[in-house]
Amino acid sequence: MANKEEKVRMEGTITKSLPGTQFLVELDNGHEILAYLAGKMRKYYIRVLLGDRVTVEMSTYDLTRGRIVYRHKKGQSPPPPPGEDAKSESS
């Protein structure tokens, strides 16, 4: 079986809402990308509004598009990257 390619995860802020659950997201490095809402976020009706902090996954092939995979709550630190064990941090 082929390995999945690594995704680039970045954080940003929603700047504009577009039709079809698409959003313009300004990344922390200043770039603006077109991002769509991930399927699990649609399934569980997680709302994303203007000004929300989000985590976006991007392919290494096209860094102008991405998928919104997490909406940060106010005052919350970002989640650890996938595959990292939470117990290793507390040791």
C-alpha positions as a Python dict, from the first residue, in 0.01 Angstrom:
ca = {
    (1, 'M'): (0, 0, 0),
    (2, 'A'): (121, 350, -74),
    (3, 'N'): (207, 581, 214),
    (4, 'K'): (0, 894, 256),
    (5, 'E'): (187, 1212, 182),
    (6, 'E'): (265, 1441, 471),
    (7, 'K'): (36, 1740, 510),
    (8, 'V'): (156, 2083, 615),
    (9, 'R'): (-36, 2209, 920),
    (10, 'M'): (-57, 2582, 983),
    (11, 'E'): (-269, 2814, 1192),
    (12, 'G'): (-459, 3113, 1068),
    (13, 'T'): (-765, 3336, 1100),
    (14, 'I'): (-1085, 3329, 893),
    (15, 'T'): (-1107, 3654, 695),
    (16, 'K'): (-1397, 3589, 456),
    (17, 'S'): (-1679, 3337, 423),
    (18, 'L'): (-1759, 3203, 75),
    (19, 'P'): (-2040, 2976, -52),
    (20, 'G'): (-2010, 2598, -20),
    (21, 'T'): (-1836, 2596, 321),
    (22, 'Q'): (-1528, 2762, 176),
    (23, 'F'): (-1333, 3034, 352),
    (24, 'L'): (-1043, 3270, 294),
    (25, 'V'): (-790, 3210, 571),
    (26, 'E'): (-500, 3442, 652),
    (27, 'L'): (-214, 3230, 783),
    (28, 'D'): (20, 3343, 1059),
    (29, 'N'): (295, 3397, 801),
    (30, 'G'): (78, 3651, 612),
    (31, 'H'): (-30, 3435, 315),
    (32, 'E'): (-398, 3405, 230),
    (33, 'I'): (-538, 3070, 114),
    (34, 'L'): (-871, 2923, 8),
    (35, 'A'): (-980, 2654, 255),
    (36, 'Y'): (-1281, 2426, 281),
    (37, 'L'): (-1437, 2270, 590),
    (38, 'A'): (-1332, 1911, 667),
    (39, 'G'): (-1598, 1640, 650),
    (40, 'K'): (-1599, 1563, 1023),
    (41, 'M'): (-1655, 1931, 1099),
    (42, 'R'): (-1953, 1934, 860),
    (43, 'K'): (-2089, 1610, 1003),
    (44, 'Y'): (-2090, 1739, 1362),
    (45, 'Y'): (-2208, 2091, 1262),
    (46, 'I'): (-1901, 2271, 1396),
    (47, 'R'): (-1957, 2635, 1307),
    (48, 'V'): (-1674, 2854, 1181),
    (49, 'L'): (-1721, 3231, 1185),
    (50, 'L'): (-1520, 3534, 1074),
    (51, 'G'): (-1227, 3598, 1306),
    (52, 'D'): (-1205, 3238, 1433),
    (53, 'R'): (-859, 3085, 1478),
    (54, 'V'): (-830, 2758, 1282),
    (55, 'T'): (-577, 2489, 1196),
    (56, 'V'): (-545, 2424, 823),
    (57, 'E'): (-392, 2121, 649),
    (58, 'M'): (-231, 2187, 312),
    (59, 'S'): (-80, 1957, 54),
    (60, 'T'): (283, 2013, -33),
    (61, 'Y'): (178, 2028, -400),
    (62, 'D'): (-62, 2323, -374),
    (63, 'L'): (4, 2567, -91),
    (64, 'T'): (-280, 2802, -198),
    (65, 'R'): (-558, 2562, -91),
    (66, 'G'): (-627, 2378, 230),
    (67, 'R'): (-871, 2197, 456),
    (68, 'I'): (-987, 2340, 790),
    (69, 'V'): (-944, 2057, 1040),
    (70, 'Y'): (-977, 2233, 1378),
    (71, 'R'): (-1141, 2545, 1522),
    (72, 'H'): (-963, 2681, 1829),
    (73, 'K'): (-1169, 2781, 2127),
    (74, 'K'): (-1105, 3123, 2278),
    (75, 'G'): (-794, 3119, 2498),
    (76, 'Q'): (-707, 2756, 2415),
    (77, 'S'): (-363, 2638, 2310),
    (78, 'P'): (-340, 2446, 1981),
    (79, 'P'): (-378, 2066, 1988),
    (80, 'P'): (-64, 1851, 1958),
    (81, 'P'): (19, 1724, 1609),
    (82, 'P'): (-128, 1382, 1523),
    (83, 'G'): (85, 1089, 1629),
    (84, 'E'): (233, 1267, 1930),
    (85, 'D'): (152, 1106, 2263),
    (86, 'A'): (9, 1334, 2533),
    (87, 'K'): (178, 1128, 2808),
    (88, 'S'): (526, 1204, 2672),
    (89, 'E'): (472, 1576, 2739),
    (90, 'S'): (387, 1530, 3109),
    (91, 'S'): (694, 1312, 3180),
}
